[in-house]
Amino acid sequence: MTAPARAAETDQMILRGGRPLMGEVALKGAKNALPKIMVAALLTEERCILRNVAGIVDVTIVSDLIAALGGEVSSPEPGVLEITTANLHPMQRSVLKEFSGKSRIPILTCGPMLARFGESPVPSLGGCQIGTRPVDFHLRALQDMGAELHDATGNAHLTCERLHGNKIKLDYPSVGATEQVILAAVRAEGVTELSNAAMEPEIMDLIMVLQKMGAIISVDVDRVITIVGVKRMRGYDHTTIPDRLEAASWASAAIATNGRIFVRHARQEHMMTFLNRYRQIGGDFRVSDDGIEFWRAGEKLKSTALETDVHPGFTTDYQQPFVIALTQAQGVSIVHETVYEQRFGYVEALNSMGAQIQLYRECLGGLKCRFGQRNYKHSAVIVGPTPLRGAEIHIPDLRAGFSYVIAALVAEGVSTLHNTALIERGYENLVPKLRALGAEILD
């Protein structure tokens, strides 16, 4: 698999705003689930089949990583991957250097590689620059399970004879740390009890895959996941859940442009918190068996106050596209970001387009926040409605990128977006989808 050609050719998009988006888009598998399920294939020598695969850059990165480790990844038909890792070999330093920093997925290979070979180098975390993503909690969890860290300068690696189950409590319900523990514990000896775990739908999807592979995993109350280790894992045949974050992005585009979009395959049960907020600010939706239709209920949108939180709260990845809609709402809206301390890095460009957004270091909300009194601008006050005008913008991260697309569609005039390859990390066929909805994209 290769990255979308458009990113390599131009890496920019020129949009003329002022048109409501009308029509239908269809979701594929979730960007935050697909790469992790691909990593799970490293736990077995048997063939694995993954369905509902989106043609996004993160899938390409993990496919190339598996191939570099001696595995085979093929696509027998569109949207389907076949993964075999029977001939897997330990990760070489050259492979680690090539893939570290491209994505945050390589760090999740540590548990499977320790299970297969008793050793694993330590990749650095990559992905969007929206806040610190230290490897410390990954390493601490693996050390709690018996791995030994050899921290030579520029050559950190882990070794073990076999991982052992343990009681592990996360300081924060981090998605990445939760996935790390689960992927390591399924082939560890004994029982692992993980408390204060993240419970996102994408993690539940990973657990379903691992259970198909022979793992024994229970999800208990109060964010506790219990894993009984097994010696051997089977292959899997799995259809990935649709991308709820992409669904929320299109919903935000519909309400911001005063359009109407049917998002095929969107699931209500994964989006309940978002749907409540959407209706509160003046949006509406209709749920059917095969998707959700989104539109603006009246002429005016309403301001709101919200705080991001781990699932089932208002997830941080909903925040950026939703803020564009809030720039068109009447009154003062407040958004308190509690998950990533630098998530508002996209606001300066919005203000240059005419938005009125002020950032604050204080916690403007009721949730206990890790960033209070730490000099991070992690609260936003949005005054609306404000007319937006076209601008030239450099995209800093994935969700901000789609947010700029929405802003450009709302704005009067022409906007040029640079670094659009970042959007393709999580949104398949973005340009064809936009054109099908009536967006004016200039060549």
C-alpha positions in Angstrom: 0.0 0.0 0.0 1.2 3.5 -0.7 0.2 6.9 0.6 -2.4 8.9 -1.4 -0.9 10.3 -4.6 -2.3 13.8 -4.0 -0.2 14.3 -0.9 3.0 13.6 -2.8 2.1 15.7 -5.8 0.9 19.0 -4.3 0.4 18.8 -0.5 -2.0 21.7 -0.7 -5.6 22.4 -1.2 -7.2 25.6 -2.6 -10.9 26.1 -1.5 -13.4 28.8 -2.3 -15.9 29.2 0.6 -19.6 30.1 0.8 -21.3 26.9 -0.2 -23.2 24.6 2.1 -22.1 21.0 2.0 -25.0 18.8 0.8 -25.0 15.0 0.2 -23.5 11.8 1.5 -20.2 10.5 2.7 -19.3 6.9 3.8 -17.0 5.9 6.7 -14.4 3.3 6.6 -12.6 1.7 9.6 -11.5 4.0 12.5 -8.1 5.6 12.2 -7.5 5.1 15.9 -8.3 1.4 15.7 -6.9 0.1 12.4 -3.1 0.5 13.1 -3.4 -1.1 16.6 -5.3 -4.1 15.2 -2.6 -4.5 12.6 0.0 -4.5 15.4 -2.0 -7.3 17.1 -1.1 -9.5 14.1 2.5 -9.5 15.4 1.3 -11.7 18.3 0.6 -14.7 16.1 2.2 -16.7 13.3 -1.2 -17.4 11.7 -2.8 -15.4 9.0 -4.9 -12.3 9.9 -7.6 -10.7 7.9 -8.6 -7.1 8.5 -11.7 -5.6 6.8 -13.2 -2.2 6.4 -9.7 -0.7 6.0 -9.4 2.9 5.1 -6.7 4.1 2.6 -5.0 6.4 5.1 -1.3 7.2 5.7 -1.2 5.5 9.2 -2.2 2.2 7.6 0.6 2.6 5.1 3.1 3.3 7.8 2.2 0.2 9.8 2.1 -1.9 6.7 5.6 -0.8 5.8 6.8 -1.4 9.4 5.4 -5.0 9.4 7.1 -5.7 6.1 10.4 -4.3 7.4 10.1 -6.8 10.3 9.8 -9.7 7.9 6.0 -9.9 7.8 3.8 -9.8 4.7 0.9 -7.4 4.1 -1.2 -7.7 1.0 -4.6 -6.3 -0.1 -6.5 -9.1 -1.9 -9.4 -6.7 -2.5 -10.2 -3.1 -1.8 -10.7 -2.4 1.9 -9.2 -5.7 3.0 -5.7 -6.5 4.4 -4.1 -9.9 4.8 -1.3 -9.9 7.3 1.1 -12.8 8.0 4.0 -12.6 10.4 5.3 -16.2 10.5 8.7 -15.1 9.3 9.0 -12.1 11.6 12.5 -11.2 12.9 13.6 -8.9 15.7 13.5 -5.1 15.0 16.9 -3.8 13.7 18.2 -0.4 14.7 17.9 0.8 11.1 14.2 -0.1 11.0 13.6 1.6 14.3 15.4 4.8 13.0 13.3 4.7 9.8 9.9 4.5 11.6 10.4 6.4 14.9 8.7 9.8 14.8 6.5 9.0 11.8 3.7 7.7 14.0 3.0 6.9 17.6 2.2 3.3 16.6 5.7 1.7 16.6 5.9 2.0 20.5 3.0 -0.4 20.7 5.2 -3.1 19.0 7.2 -3.5 22.2 4.9 -6.0 23.9 4.4 -8.3 20.9 8.1 -8.2 20.1 9.0 -9.1 23.7 6.5 -12.0 23.5 8.0 -13.3 20.2 11.7 -12.6 20.7 12.3 -11.6 24.3 13.7 -8.2 23.1 12.6 -5.0 21.6 14.2 -1.6 20.9 12.3 1.5 22.2 10.9 3.7 19.4 10.1 7.3 20.0 6.6 8.6 19.7 5.4 10.5 16.7 2.1 11.7 15.3 0.5 15.1 15.7 2.2 17.8 17.8 -0.6 18.5 20.1 1.1 17.9 23.5 3.7 15.7 25.2 3.4 11.9 24.6 6.2 10.5 26.7 7.3 6.9 26.5 7.8 6.8 30.2 4.4 5.3 31.1 4.9 2.7 28.3 8.3 1.6 29.7 7.1 1.7 33.3 4.2 -0.6 32.5 6.5 -3.1 30.7 9.0 -3.0 33.5 6.2 -3.7 36.0 5.6 -6.8 33.9 9.2 -8.0 34.2 10.9 -6.4 31.2 14.4 -5.0 31.8 15.3 -1.6 30.3 18.9 -1.2 28.9 19.2 2.5 28.5 22.3 3.0 26.5 22.5 6.4 24.9 20.7 6.3 21.6 20.2 2.6 21.9 17.5 2.0 24.5 16.0 -1.5 24.4 14.0 -3.9 26.5 14.6 -7.6 27.2 12.8 -10.4 29.1 12.6 -14.1 29.3 8.8 -13.8 29.5 6.6 -11.0 30.7 4.6 -11.7 33.9 1.2 -10.4 34.9 1.0 -7.7 37.5 -1.3 -5.1 39.0 -0.9 -1.8 37.1 -2.6 1.5 37.7 -2.3 4.3 35.2 -1.9 7.8 36.5 -4.2 9.0 33.7 -6.5 6.8 31.5 -4.2 7.2 28.5 -5.2 5.4 25.3 -1.7 4.6 24.3 -0.7 3.2 27.7 -3.8 1.1 27.9 -3.1 -0.4 24.5 0.5 -1.1 25.5 -0.5 -3.0 28.6 -3.2 -5.0 26.8 -1.0 -6.0 23.9 1.8 -7.0 26.3 -0.4 -8.8 28.8 -2.2 -11.2 26.5 0.9 -13.4 26.2 2.3 -12.7 29.6 2.4 -15.4 32.3 -0.4 -15.0 34.8 -3.0 -12.3 35.4 -2.7 -8.6 34.7 -5.1 -6.1 36.3 -5.1 -2.7 34.7 -6.9 0.0 36.6 -7.7 3.6 35.5 -7.7 2.3 31.9 -9.0 4.1 28.9 -12.3 2.8 27.6 -12.6 4.3 24.1 -14.6 2.3 21.5 -11.4 1.8 19.5 -9.9 0.0 22.6 -13.0 -2.1 22.9 -12.5 -3.0 19.2 -8.9 -4.1 19.9 -10.1 -6.2 22.8 -12.6 -7.9 20.6 -9.9 -8.8 18.1 -7.6 -10.2 20.8 -10.5 -12.3 22.2 -11.0 -13.7 18.7 -7.2 -14.6 18.8 -7.6 -16.6 22.0 -7.0 -13.9 24.7 -8.9 -13.9 27.9 -9.9 -10.3 28.7 -12.7 -8.9 30.9 -13.7 -5.3 31.1 -15.0 -4.5 34.6 -16.5 -1.5 36.3 -14.5 1.6 37.3 -12.1 1.4 34.4 -10.6 -2.0 35.3 -9.4 -4.4 32.5 -8.3 -7.9 33.6 -6.1 -10.0 31.2 -5.3 -13.7 31.7 -2.2 -14.4 29.7 -2.1 -17.3 27.2 0.9 -19.0 25.5 -0.4 -18.9 22.0 -2.5 -16.6 19.9 -4.5 -17.5 16.8 -5.1 -15.4 13.6 -8.2 -13.2 13.3 -10.8 -12.2 10.7 -12.2 -8.8 11.8 -14.2 -5.9 10.5 -13.1 -2.6 12.1 -15.6 -0.3 13.6 -16.4 2.9 11.6 -14.5 6.1 12.4 -16.6 8.1 14.9 -14.1 11.0 14.8 -14.5 11.4 11.0 -18.3 11.2 11.5 -18.1 14.1 14.0 -15.9 16.1 11.6 -18.5 15.8 8.8 -21.3 16.7 11.3 -19.4 19.8 12.3 -18.9 20.7 8.6 -22.7 20.3 8.0 -23.7 22.6 10.8 -21.0 25.2 10.2 -21.8 25.6 6.5 -25.5 25.3 7.1 -25.6 22.2 5.0 -27.0 18.7 5.3 -24.8 15.6 5.3 -25.7 11.9 5.6 -22.8 10.0 7.2 -23.2 6.4 6.2 -22.1 3.8 8.8 -21.9 6.4 11.6 -23.0 4.7 14.9 -25.1 6.5 17.5 -23.7 4.4 20.4 -20.2 5.6 19.8 -21.2 9.3 19.5 -23.8 9.9 22.2 -21.9 12.7 24.0 -21.1 14.5 20.8 -24.7 14.2 19.6 -26.0 15.8 22.8 -23.7 18.8 22.4 -24.5 19.0 18.7 -28.2 19.3 19.4 -27.6 21.8 22.3 -25.9 24.3 20.0 -28.6 24.2 17.3 -27.8 21.2 15.2 -30.0 18.2 14.6 -29.7 14.7 13.3 -31.6 11.6 12.3 -30.4 8.2 13.1 -31.1 5.3 10.8 -29.9 1.7 10.6 -27.2 2.6 8.1 -26.0 6.0 9.4 -26.8 9.4 10.7 -27.9 12.5 8.9 -26.7 15.9 10.2 -28.0 19.5 9.6 -28.7 22.9 11.3 -32.1 22.9 13.0 -32.7 26.7 12.7 -31.2 29.9 11.4 -29.0 30.6 14.4 -26.5 28.4 16.4 -26.2 28.7 20.2 -23.1 29.2 22.3 -22.1 26.6 24.9 -19.6 25.7 27.5 -17.9 22.3 27.3 -14.8 20.4 28.5 -13.0 17.7 26.7 -12.5 14.4 28.6 -11.6 10.8 28.1 -14.4 8.6 26.8 -17.4 8.6 27.4 -16.8 12.4 27.7 -16.5 14.8 24.9 -13.3 13.5 23.3 -10.5 15.9 22.4 -10.6 14.9 18.7 -14.1 16.3 18.5 -13.0 19.7 19.8 -11.2 21.3 16.9 -13.9 20.8 14.2 -16.6 21.7 16.7 -14.9 25.0 17.5 -15.4 26.1 13.9 -19.1 25.7 14.4 -18.9 27.7 17.6 -17.4 30.6 15.7 -20.7 30.9 14.0 -22.8 30.6 17.2 -24.4 33.6 18.9 -22.8 34.6 22.2 -19.8 33.4 24.2 -18.7 29.8 24.1 -16.1 28.3 26.5 -14.0 25.2 25.7 -11.7 23.7 28.4 -9.2 21.2 27.0 -8.2 18.6 29.6 -6.5 15.9 27.4 -3.7 17.6 25.4 -2.1 20.8 26.7 -1.2 22.2 23.2 -4.5 21.4 21.4 -5.3 25.0 20.7 -2.3 25.6 18.5 -4.6 26.0 15.5 -6.4 29.1 17.0 -4.0 31.8 15.7 -4.8 31.0 12.1 -8.5 31.0 12.8 -8.2 34.5 14.3 -6.4 35.6 11.2 -9.5 34.5 9.3 -11.7 36.7 11.4 -12.6 34.5 14.4 -12.6 36.0 17.9 -11.0 33.3 20.1 -9.0 34.2 23.3 -6.8 31.6 25.0 -6.3 31.4 28.8 -3.9 29.5 31.1 -6.7 29.1 33.7 -9.0 26.1 33.9 -12.3 27.5 32.6 -14.4 24.6 33.7 -15.3 22.3 36.6 -13.2 19.2 35.7 -10.0 18.5 37.5 -7.3 19.3 35.0 -3.7 18.3 34.8 -2.7 21.5 33.1 -3.9 24.1 35.7 -1.2 26.4 37.0 1.3 24.9 34.5 1.4 27.8 32.1 -0.4 26.0 29.3 -3.1 27.9 27.3 -5.7 25.2 27.4 -9.0 27.1 27.7 -10.6 29.0 24.9 -13.3 31.7 24.9 -15.0 32.0 21.5 -17.2 35.0 20.6 -19.6 34.7 17.7 -20.9 34.8 15.2 -18.0 36.1 13.3 -17.7 36.2 9.5 -14.6 34.4 8.3 -12.5 35.3 5.3 -10.1 33.3 3.2 -6.5 33.0 4.1 -3.3 31.0 3.5 -2.8 28.5 6.3 -0.2 25.9 7.2 -1.8 22.8 8.8 -0.1 21.8 12.1 -2.0 18.5 12.9 -4.6 16.1 11.7 -7.8 17.4 13.4 -6.7 21.0 13.0 -6.3 20.3 9.3 -9.9 19.2 8.9 -11.0 22.2 11.0 -9.2 24.5 8.6 -11.0 22.8 5.8 -14.4 23.6 7.5 -13.3 27.2 8.2 -12.3 27.6 4.5 -15.7 26.3 3.5 -17.4 28.8 5.8 -15.2 31.7 4.8 -15.8 34.3 2.1 -13.2 34.1 -0.6 -10.3 31.7 -1.3 -8.2 29.8 1.2 -5.0 27.9 0.5 -4.2 25.1 2.9 -0.6 23.8 3.0 0.6 20.4 4.5 -2.6 18.6 3.6 -0.8 15.3 3.8 -1.4 15.5 7.6 -5.2 15.3 7.0 -4.7 12.1 4.9 -3.4 10.4 8.1 -7.0 10.1 9.1 -9.4 11.0 6.3 -9.6 8.8 3.2 -10.3 10.4 -0.2 -10.9 13.8 1.3 -10.9 15.8 -2.0 -13.4 13.5 -3.8 -15.7 13.5 -0.8 -15.6 17.3 -0.5 -16.3 17.7 -4.3 -19.2 15.2 -4.0 -20.7 17.4 -1.3 -20.5 20.5 -3.4 -17.3 22.1 -2.1 -15.5 24.3 -4.7 -11.8 23.1 -4.9 -9.7 25.0 -7.3 -6.9 23.4 -9.3 
